[in-house]
């Protein structure tokens, strides 16, 4: 949120994933660095607009700090998980439901909380992740993935009697079909502590939606 100071204090006590640490997603301090969010973003179901949050930052910082700091109990306030779905037509005229692109409007403050938690999760991930994964890695992009693929393919083709096969898979609405329980199990196997996994599970389940 623009103007509201927010920072995760990620000391050693938060990153110990091998010693039975069960602490939640960290502690928010309104004296830390600022968490930026565009004032132009549409308001969520709570109707709190970015401009209002910015203008009232000093008054609201302590309130939102308190709300975030109770979330390590792995329980997120329902109003922060509420979503309004806006169906926008992909083309005209619309003849079926698949011709709509759903836009999910969530509370702006929750978007800030998600980025803070995501920052800590990235710090907890082990270095053993696939080095050929380009998504969600700093300083990597789809252009890097394409360049690497071309380089490996052309290098391989320089050898005699060789060929290259590629399989491209496009999962339609992949993120919408992820099983939260399976996701948290995989995160646990990566070393993410139990409380953070439970926080993510609570965030992904019990989400009221309206259209």
DRENVEXKE-664878 format. One line per 8 residues: number of its first residue (from 1); their letters; for each residue x, y negated, z negated of N, C-alpha, C. Coordinates in Angstrom, 3 decimals. Each point is the difference from the previous one (the first is absolute). Example, Ala and Ser with C-alpha at 12.3 -4.5 7.8 and 13.67 -1.06 7.14 Angstrom:
1) AS) 13.190 5.690 -7.800 -0.890 -1.190 0.000 0.900 -1.200 0.000 | -0.350 -1.050 0.720 0.820 -1.190 -0.060 -0.770 -1.090 -0.730
//
This chain:
1) XXXXXXXX) 0.849 1.177 0.000 -0.849 -1.177 0.000 0.882 -1.223 0.000 | -0.270 -0.961 0.862 0.830 -1.171 0.101 -0.061 -0.789 -1.297 | 1.156 -0.274 -0.566 0.075 -0.854 -1.162 -0.062 0.712 -1.324 | -0.391 1.245 -0.041 -0.041 0.728 -1.260 1.285 0.790 -0.148 | 0.782 -0.304 -1.038 1.264 0.696 -0.197 -0.252 1.449 -0.324 | 0.712 0.902 0.669 -0.217 1.419 -0.252 1.272 0.760 0.279 | 0.366 0.870 -0.924 1.221 0.760 0.200 -0.072 1.280 -0.797 | 0.534 1.051 0.563 0.098 1.255 -0.734 1.369 0.084 -0.645
9) XXXXXXXX) 0.006 0.181 -1.306 1.260 0.175 -0.694 0.373 1.465 0.090 | 0.841 0.344 0.971 0.318 1.401 0.258 1.357 0.340 -0.569 | 0.052 0.103 -1.296 1.230 0.398 -0.657 0.165 1.496 0.061 | 1.026 0.526 -0.668 0.273 1.430 0.037 -1.151 0.808 -0.561 | -0.758 -0.605 -0.956 -1.070 0.775 -0.604 -1.110 0.296 0.985 | -0.075 -0.749 1.081 -1.052 0.219 0.979 0.434 0.946 1.105 | 1.271 0.218 0.169 0.474 0.775 1.140 0.511 1.367 -0.395 | -0.178 0.390 -1.264 0.439 1.318 -0.434 -1.065 1.017 0.360
17) XXXXXXXX) 0.206 0.718 1.080 -0.991 0.965 0.452 0.348 1.410 -0.417 | 1.148 0.187 -0.585 0.405 1.345 -0.374 -0.135 0.250 -1.493 | -0.140 -1.072 -0.783 0.000 0.162 -1.438 -1.364 0.003 -0.624 | -1.036 0.353 0.766 -1.331 0.086 -0.562 -0.660 -1.353 -0.188 | 0.466 -1.004 0.677 -0.578 -1.323 -0.116 -1.416 -0.001 0.546 | -0.946 -0.490 -0.778 -1.395 -0.018 0.424 -0.548 -1.410 0.014 | 0.862 -0.995 0.055 -0.481 -1.367 0.025 -0.656 -0.299 1.331 | -0.880 -1.010 -0.027 -0.754 -0.350 1.189 0.792 -0.870 0.949
25) XXXXXXXX) -0.724 -0.760 0.867 0.665 -0.718 1.074 0.743 -1.250 -0.425 | 0.491 -0.082 -1.198 0.843 -1.126 -0.366 -0.731 -1.084 -0.754 | 0.707 -1.069 -0.315 -0.551 -1.108 -0.760 0.078 -1.265 0.826 | -1.098 -0.733 0.026 -0.078 -1.227 0.779 0.383 -1.179 -0.874 | 0.815 -0.884 0.526 0.395 -1.194 -0.736 -0.281 -1.224 0.849 | -0.841 -0.917 -0.525 -0.341 -1.172 0.810 1.138 -1.000 0.053 | 1.106 0.294 -0.706 1.179 -0.852 0.078 0.956 0.486 1.088 | -0.312 1.116 0.633 0.883 0.559 1.016 -0.186 -0.673 1.338
33) XXXXXXXX) 0.487 0.651 1.053 -0.082 -0.611 1.319 -1.441 0.020 0.489 | -0.296 -0.825 0.976 -1.376 -0.168 0.444 -0.369 1.039 1.051 | -1.234 0.471 -0.127 -0.530 0.954 0.973 -0.833 -0.790 0.997 | 0.459 -0.070 1.255 -0.650 -0.857 0.978 -1.127 0.719 0.736 | -1.042 -0.738 0.273 -1.089 0.526 0.811 -0.624 -1.166 0.749 | -0.323 0.188 1.246 -0.511 -1.079 0.824 -1.343 -0.499 -0.496 | -0.155 -1.338 -0.013 -1.281 -0.586 -0.372 -1.056 0.275 1.059 | 0.415 0.380 1.187 -0.939 0.185 1.092 -0.680 1.362 -0.028
41) XXXXXXXX) 0.446 0.889 -0.860 -0.607 1.326 -0.058 -1.450 -0.105 -0.459 | -0.854 0.846 0.582 -1.412 -0.012 -0.373 -0.169 0.486 -1.434 | -0.957 -0.594 -0.695 -0.274 0.412 -1.376 -0.615 1.388 -0.017 | 0.245 0.728 -1.068 -0.581 1.323 -0.159 -1.380 -0.080 -0.618 | -0.527 1.123 -0.491 -1.333 0.027 -0.603 -0.132 -0.918 -1.212 | 1.119 -0.353 -0.637 -0.059 -0.886 -1.166 -0.118 -1.471 0.390 | 0.095 -0.282 1.315 -0.120 -1.363 0.528 1.071 -0.958 -0.525 | 1.093 0.524 -0.521 1.119 -0.839 -0.430 0.917 -0.248 1.191
49) XXXXXXXX) -0.002 -1.211 0.494 0.786 -0.334 1.182 1.433 -0.372 -0.373 | 0.882 0.177 0.959 1.403 -0.275 -0.238 0.257 -1.427 -0.431 | -0.739 -0.943 0.563 0.200 -1.404 -0.350 -0.339 -0.248 -1.459 | -1.094 0.607 -0.476 -0.399 -0.165 -1.402 1.052 0.605 -0.920 | 0.475 1.197 0.360 1.006 0.668 -0.821 1.286 -0.817 -0.062 | 0.319 -0.653 1.100 1.220 -0.816 0.015 -0.167 -1.236 -0.872 | -1.123 -0.688 0.158 -0.210 -1.235 -0.745 -0.115 0.248 -1.500 | -0.495 1.183 -0.378 -0.191 0.322 -1.420 1.057 0.977 -0.501
57) XXXXXXXX) 1.139 0.036 0.666 1.023 0.998 -0.316 0.439 -0.056 -1.458 | 0.276 -1.187 -0.508 0.502 -0.118 -1.365 -1.020 0.503 -1.010 | -1.287 -0.248 0.264 -1.044 0.430 -0.927 -0.265 1.497 0.089 | 0.187 0.584 1.179 -0.357 1.407 0.210 1.164 0.963 -0.194 | 1.217 -0.508 -0.021 1.166 0.887 -0.065 -0.053 0.919 -1.209 | -0.293 -0.543 -1.182 -0.042 0.824 -1.210 -1.113 1.034 0.070 | -1.140 -0.392 0.596 -1.149 0.909 0.088 0.341 1.202 0.864 | 0.532 -0.258 1.187 0.319 1.100 0.905 1.191 0.811 -0.502
65) XXXXXXXX) 0.904 -0.658 -0.714 1.108 0.738 -0.608 -0.532 1.014 -0.997 | -0.971 -0.417 -0.807 -0.596 0.908 -0.992 -0.714 1.157 0.689 | -0.771 -0.307 1.058 -0.743 1.047 0.713 0.958 1.028 0.580 | 1.097 -0.474 0.597 0.956 0.943 0.587 0.704 0.820 -1.074 | 0.315 -0.627 -1.110 0.769 0.689 -1.035 -0.790 1.075 -0.729 | -1.339 -0.008 0.107 -0.769 1.096 -0.591 -0.179 1.139 0.991 | 0.400 -0.213 1.258 -0.155 1.058 0.997 0.972 1.152 -0.168 | 1.141 -0.133 -0.754 0.821 1.183 -0.234 -0.739 1.117 -0.713
73) XXXXXXXX) -1.199 -0.291 -0.554 -0.825 1.070 -0.558 -0.582 0.850 1.124 | 0.347 -0.355 1.249 -0.444 0.722 1.203 -1.477 -0.204 0.281 | -0.558 -1.080 -0.517 -1.392 -0.338 0.272 -0.041 -1.401 0.595 | -0.583 -0.118 1.191 -0.098 -1.281 0.686 -1.440 -0.474 -0.064 | -0.182 -1.265 -0.329 -1.339 -0.569 -0.076 -0.744 0.222 1.313 | -1.238 0.491 -0.105 -0.771 0.353 1.198 -0.170 -1.178 0.947 | -0.190 -1.198 -0.553 -0.232 -1.155 0.873 1.197 -0.291 0.899 | 1.197 0.431 -0.421 1.185 -0.211 0.829 0.121 1.040 1.106
81) XXXXXXXX) -0.773 1.085 -0.111 0.044 1.052 1.022 -1.183 -0.091 0.960 | -0.910 -0.932 -0.264 -1.187 -0.135 0.837 0.377 -0.564 1.371 | -0.598 0.554 1.038 0.337 -0.389 1.373 -1.254 -0.336 0.794 | 0.086 -1.047 0.792 -1.060 -0.333 0.950 0.497 0.327 1.403 | -0.758 0.821 0.724 0.383 0.415 1.353 -0.711 -0.885 1.022 | 0.775 -0.636 0.855 -0.551 -0.828 1.075 0.229 0.720 1.326 | -1.073 0.490 0.659 0.182 0.682 1.292 0.153 -1.008 1.141 | 1.142 0.030 0.659 0.231 -0.878 1.144 0.023 0.830 1.277
89) XXXXXXXX) -0.730 -0.411 1.024 -0.028 0.772 1.249 1.348 -0.014 0.706 | 0.443 1.186 0.447 1.240 0.097 0.764 -0.208 -0.484 1.428 | -1.210 0.202 0.498 -0.318 -0.405 1.365 -1.479 -0.336 0.070 | -0.387 -0.568 1.096 -1.400 -0.371 0.201 -0.472 0.530 1.352 | -1.199 0.587 0.065 -0.951 0.176 -1.101 0.363 1.213 -0.863 | -0.532 0.031 -1.211 0.225 1.109 -0.926 -1.054 1.071 0.241 | 0.458 1.244 0.196 -0.939 1.091 0.270 0.046 1.099 -1.055 | 1.041 0.021 -0.832 0.116 1.026 -1.032 0.805 -0.548 -1.174
97) XXXXXXXX) -0.039 0.730 -1.114 0.668 -0.466 -1.212 1.508 -0.128 0.185 | 0.583 0.882 0.816 1.446 -0.047 0.219 0.449 -1.246 0.754 | -0.970 -0.761 0.519 0.339 -1.239 0.686 0.248 -1.146 -0.979 | -0.182 0.282 -1.288 0.258 -1.010 -1.030 1.340 0.254 -0.674 | 0.673 -1.071 -0.342 1.247 0.082 -0.773 -0.283 -0.516 -1.408 | 0.092 0.868 -1.012 -0.334 -0.440 -1.362 1.109 -0.853 -0.619 | -0.366 -1.158 -0.488 0.923 -0.876 -0.714 -0.369 0.034 -1.481 | 0.937 0.405 -0.835 -0.255 0.120 -1.436 0.465 -1.263 -0.720
105) XXXXXXXX) -0.923 -0.647 -0.687 0.327 -1.183 -0.790 0.094 0.394 -1.467 | 1.161 -0.180 -0.586 0.224 0.328 -1.405 0.428 -1.263 -0.742 | -0.132 -0.022 -1.328 0.413 -1.183 -0.761 1.461 -0.364 0.270 | 0.260 -1.277 0.219 1.356 -0.454 0.303 0.967 0.350 -1.119 | -0.450 -0.124 -1.246 0.895 0.283 -1.121 0.428 1.461 0.002 | -0.891 0.916 0.472 0.362 1.414 0.047 1.070 0.241 1.053 | -0.022 -0.777 1.065 1.040 0.125 1.019 1.364 -0.351 -0.595 | 0.009 -0.993 -0.879 1.255 -0.363 -0.675 0.463 1.125 -0.909
113) XXXXXXXX) -0.942 0.573 -0.773 0.339 1.102 -0.892 0.572 1.177 0.789 | -0.602 0.296 1.163 0.469 1.131 0.811 1.441 -0.208 0.447 | 0.331 -1.225 0.405 1.363 -0.259 0.451 0.997 0.150 -1.141 | -0.412 -0.405 -1.192 0.890 0.130 -1.155 0.270 1.463 -0.321 | -1.070 0.817 0.034 0.165 1.426 -0.280 0.806 0.665 1.113 | -0.275 -0.369 1.251 0.727 0.576 1.130 1.491 -0.296 -0.108 | 0.337 -1.198 -0.469 1.403 -0.367 -0.151 0.697 0.928 -0.986 | -0.699 0.331 -1.087 0.617 0.880 -0.988 0.095 1.430 0.521
121) XXXXXXXX) -1.051 0.461 0.707 0.016 1.362 0.532 1.173 0.176 0.959 | 0.258 -0.995 0.839 1.131 0.077 0.932 1.315 0.137 -0.751 | 0.095 -0.675 -1.145 1.224 0.104 -0.798 0.154 1.383 -0.620 | -1.131 0.700 -0.197 0.042 1.309 -0.643 0.239 1.138 0.987 | -0.212 -0.265 1.290 0.137 1.069 0.985 1.449 0.465 0.095 | 0.201 1.303 0.103 1.371 0.530 0.065 0.647 -0.301 1.347 | 1.329 -0.052 0.048 0.695 -0.263 1.267 -0.039 1.185 0.952 | -0.601 1.105 -0.435 -0.018 1.215 0.813 -1.122 0.008 1.035
129) XXXXXXXX) -0.742 -1.104 0.129 -1.048 -0.055 1.014 0.608 0.149 1.392 | -0.806 0.504 0.926 0.469 0.234 1.364 0.612 -1.280 0.578 | 1.273 0.020 0.366 0.640 -1.206 0.544 -0.580 -0.416 1.345 | -0.749 0.903 0.644 -0.598 -0.320 1.285 -1.402 -0.582 -0.150 | -0.418 -0.261 -1.222 -1.294 -0.648 -0.214 0.189 -1.508 0.109 | -0.815 -0.628 0.825 0.153 -1.436 0.227 -1.093 -0.820 -0.673 | -1.148 0.612 -0.240 -1.084 -0.733 -0.643 0.301 -0.225 -1.477 | -0.362 -1.183 -0.487 0.122 -0.348 -1.423 1.439 0.038 -0.498
137) XXXXXXXX) 0.941 -0.217 0.904 1.395 -0.146 -0.383 0.426 -1.430 0.300 | 0.763 -0.620 -0.891 0.426 -1.381 0.255 0.904 -0.083 1.223 | -0.160 -1.079 0.737 0.845 -0.292 1.169 -0.110 1.068 1.084 | -1.156 0.648 0.075 -0.242 0.969 1.070 -1.334 -0.320 0.664 | -0.085 0.323 1.284 -1.215 -0.310 0.746 -0.252 1.071 1.048 | -1.119 -0.132 0.695 -0.310 0.945 1.080 1.010 -0.122 1.136 | 0.545 -1.200 0.186 1.042 -0.176 1.026 1.226 0.850 -0.327 | 0.341 0.073 -1.284 1.132 0.839 -0.414 -0.288 1.470 0.276
145) XXXXXXXX) -1.243 0.415 -0.246 -0.375 1.395 0.247 0.109 0.335 1.484 | -0.459 -0.916 0.859 0.072 0.223 1.448 1.452 0.049 0.470 | 0.802 -0.934 -0.484 1.414 -0.045 0.405 0.740 1.260 -0.427 | -0.263 0.452 -1.229 0.656 1.210 -0.500 -0.421 1.221 0.800 | -1.291 0.089 0.314 -0.505 1.134 0.774 0.636 0.044 1.389 | 0.059 -1.148 0.652 0.614 -0.054 1.328 1.483 0.357 -0.061 | 0.683 -0.512 -1.002 1.433 0.277 -0.127 0.254 1.493 -0.202 | -0.748 0.622 -0.914 0.188 1.429 -0.263 -0.347 0.839 1.226
153) XXXXXXXX) -1.068 -0.399 0.700 -0.429 0.763 1.176 1.023 -0.099 1.126 | 0.438 -1.214 0.289 0.959 -0.191 1.092 1.352 0.630 -0.323 | 0.405 -0.077 -1.258 1.259 0.634 -0.404 -0.078 1.512 0.176 | -1.146 0.560 -0.381 -0.186 1.448 0.144 -0.017 0.403 1.474 | -0.596 -0.826 0.860 -0.115 0.334 1.420 1.342 -0.066 0.718 | 0.990 -0.604 -0.616 1.323 -0.039 0.626 0.647 1.378 0.026 | -0.483 0.899 -0.835 0.502 1.374 0.008 -0.623 0.770 1.162 | 0.734 0.948 0.525 -0.452 0.759 1.167 -1.162 0.921 -0.364
161) XXXXXXXX) -0.961 0.100 0.927 -1.142 0.913 -0.130 -0.783 -0.241 -1.296 | -0.278 -1.227 -0.281 -0.796 -0.331 -1.193 -1.253 -0.763 0.411 | -0.958 0.004 -0.865 -1.233 -0.752 0.243 -0.534 -0.495 -1.345 | -0.950 -0.886 0.076 -0.582 -0.598 -1.207 -1.511 0.163 0.045 | -0.551 0.455 -1.097 -1.454 0.069 -0.151 -0.421 -0.940 -1.128 | -1.066 -0.718 0.217 -0.508 -0.917 -1.024 -1.479 0.256 -0.226 | -0.403 -0.057 -1.243 -1.402 0.171 -0.367 -0.462 -1.264 -0.714 | -0.984 -0.664 0.564 -0.554 -1.212 -0.599 -1.382 0.321 -0.565
169) XXXXXXXX) -0.197 -0.313 -1.269 -1.273 0.285 -0.664 -0.571 -1.295 -0.554 | -1.241 -0.265 0.313 -0.686 -1.183 -0.519 -1.144 0.452 -0.900 | 0.145 -0.223 -1.300 -1.043 0.381 -0.947 -1.007 -1.143 -0.110 | -1.220 0.259 0.438 -1.034 -1.025 -0.059 -0.437 -0.238 -1.442 | 0.044 -1.271 -0.429 -0.410 -0.380 -1.365 0.704 0.849 -1.049 | 1.296 0.188 0.184 0.755 0.900 -0.880 -0.069 -0.433 -1.460 | 0.154 -1.297 -0.248 0.013 -0.467 -1.385 -1.352 0.207 -0.677 | -1.067 -0.001 0.796 -1.335 0.173 -0.577 -0.295 1.447 -0.354
177) XXXXXXXX) 0.827 0.920 0.448 -0.266 1.422 -0.247 0.984 0.618 -0.987 | 0.856 -0.812 -0.601 0.962 0.522 -0.975 -0.722 0.427 -1.270 | 0.321 1.180 -0.479 -0.559 0.482 -1.261 0.811 -0.599 -1.154 | -0.617 -0.830 -0.857 0.753 -0.658 -1.080 0.707 0.977 -0.926 | -0.656 1.139 -0.292 0.616 0.987 -0.896 1.271 0.587 0.618 | -0.059 0.319 1.301 1.180 0.536 0.682 1.113 -1.047 0.064 | -0.389 -1.254 0.217 0.991 -1.073 0.078 0.756 -0.151 -1.317 | -0.729 -0.018 -1.110 0.664 -0.176 -1.292 0.876 1.200 -0.353
185) XXXXXXXX) -0.396 1.193 0.453 0.844 1.176 -0.224 1.327 -0.143 0.740 | -0.060 -0.494 1.241 1.223 -0.189 0.780 0.884 -1.077 -0.628 | -0.628 -1.061 -0.497 0.772 -1.053 -0.654 0.675 0.524 -1.258 | -0.707 0.871 -0.715 0.576 0.597 -1.206 1.224 0.842 0.348 | -0.077 0.729 1.120 1.137 0.817 0.435 1.196 -0.866 0.396 | -0.274 -1.248 0.393 1.078 -0.922 0.363 0.633 -0.646 -1.228 | -0.586 0.270 -1.177 0.577 -0.546 -1.226 -0.723 -1.194 -0.572 | -1.138 -0.393 0.605 -0.782 -1.111 -0.545 -0.648 0.458 -1.300
193) XXXXXXXX) 0.103 -0.804 -1.059 -0.472 0.464 -1.302 -1.517 0.139 -0.049 | -0.477 0.735 -0.977 -1.406 0.391 -0.090 -0.937 -1.191 -0.076 | 0.342 -0.999 -0.803 -0.895 -1.142 -0.174 -0.178 -0.791 1.288 | 1.066 -0.155 0.768 -0.109 -0.707 1.276 -0.867 0.802 0.969 | 0.181 1.322 0.021 -0.829 0.858 0.859 -1.467 -0.108 -0.394 | -0.276 -0.022 -1.303 -1.379 -0.127 -0.470 -0.573 -1.367 0.354 | 0.848 -1.031 -0.039 -0.437 -1.348 0.385 -0.426 -0.014 1.464 | 0.809 0.621 0.851 -0.318 0.060 1.429 -1.272 0.808 0.231
201) XXXXXXXX) -0.146 1.119 -0.723 -1.194 0.829 0.141 -1.242 -0.781 -0.391 | 0.076 -0.753 -1.100 -1.150 -0.792 -0.428 -0.300 -1.108 1.002 | 1.051 -0.569 0.587 -0.193 -1.060 0.985 -0.698 0.519 1.257 | 0.305 1.233 0.390 -0.542 0.557 1.245 -1.349 0.675 -0.171 | -0.462 0.185 -1.223 -1.276 0.679 -0.240 -0.965 -0.942 -0.714 | -1.287 0.330 0.093 -1.016 -0.812 -0.661 -0.032 -1.423 0.506 | 0.050 -0.167 1.331 0.049 -1.331 0.604 -1.361 -0.361 0.593 | -0.776 -0.852 -0.664 -1.304 -0.413 0.549 0.188 -0.764 1.308
209) XXX) -0.811 0.326 0.994 0.085 -0.673 1.293 -1.390 -0.427 0.454 | -0.044 -1.096 0.712 -1.255 -0.476 0.583 0.292 -0.538 1.388 | -1.001 0.047 0.852 0.158 -0.455 1.383 -0.877 -1.232 0.223
//
